[in-house]
Amino acid sequence: MAAEVAAKMADVDISGDKADKESIFKSRLAERLPYYQKRVELFETYLAREKAKVEAATSAAEPIKVIMPDGAERSGIKGVTSPFDVAKEISSSLAKKCVVAKVKFGPLRPPSNPLAPSHITY
């Protein structure tokens, strides 16, 4: 796909006036519009699915225990509480600086992903 786009761009003379550039932009946008619409549709489907998971976890309200490296325990809700929420409990500045979370026996993860296991250790 990238090669096709590069070939199309090489054939276009962009030295013309503003109206020509706008028409080129509009024609390229019209060509790609179905792709963009499909991507937005997929995103909305995935977003709705994730919101439904969080709502189900919230209604179940299954408690979890988060054990910090110093041994301190924090409580949360399975599938709802995220590492970001735990960081925010500790300090708002820590939450702002939080880029990635490391969960023991698991890969690095975005801090916004909810915690699922019943026993979490950092």
N, C-alpha and C positions, 0 to 999 in steps of 0.2 A: 504494500500500500504506500509506503514512504517513497519508493522509487517512482510510482505513478504520480504522486503529488509533486515530486521534484521535477519530473518530466513536464508536467503541465505548467509549472511555474517558470521553467526555462523558456517555454514558448510564448510567454506573455510579456509584452512590452509595457513596462510600468512608467515610462517617461512621459506619458500623456498628461492631460489635465485632470483636475479633480473629478469631474463627471465620469471620465473613463475609468478611473480607479474605483469609484463607487460602483459602477456597473460591473466591474470585474469582481469586486467583493460580494455584491449581491448575487451574482451568478454562482460563485463558489459556495456561498452560504446556502443557496437553494439546492445545490448538488448534495451538500452534506446534511441538510436539515433532517431527512429521515433517520440518519445515523444518530444525530443528537437527540431526536425525540425518543428513539429506542433506548438510549442510555439513560435519559431522565426517567422513562417508564420503569426500567430495571431498578434504578436507584430507589424510586418510590416504593416498589414492591419489596425490596430488601429492608427499607426503613420501616415499613408497616409490619413486616415479620419481626424485626428486632423490638419494636415497640410492644407488640403483642407478647413477646417473651418476657419483657420487663414487667408488663402488667400482670401476667400470670404469676411471676415470681413474687411480685408485691402482694398479690392477694393470698398467696400461700404463706408468706411471711416466715419462712424457715430460717431460724437464726444460725449464724456462723460465728466462729471465734477466730480472730486474726491475731497471731502471735508475732510481735515485733522482735527484731534482733536482740534487744535488751531484755526480752522476756515479758514485757508488758503486753497485756491482752486488750484487744478492742473488739467490740461486738458489731455485727452487721447483719444484713439480710441476704441470703443466698440468691444470686442472680440479679441483685439490685445494687448492693454496695460495691463500689469500685475502689481501686487503689487511690484514685484521685480523692474520693470521699474520705478515706483514711488519712491521706496527707492533709486535707482541709481541716480535719479534726485536730491534728497536731499543730498546724500553723498555716495561715492563709498564704504567707510568703513561700512556704514549702510547696503548697499546691500550685502556686504560680510558676515555680521553677521545675515542677515535675514534668519530665519529658517521656520517661519510660519507667515501667515497674518490673521488678524482678521478683517472681514468686518462686519459692523454694520448690525444687523438682519440676520446674516448668520453664518454658522459654520466656525471653523478654516480651513484654506486651504493652500495648498502649494503656496509659493510666485510666482511660475512660471505660475500658472493658470491665463488665461486672465480674465479681469473684463468684465461682460456682461451688468448689468443694466445701465440705462441712468443716474442714479444719485447714486453715491457711497459715503458713509460716513464712515470714520474710527473712 
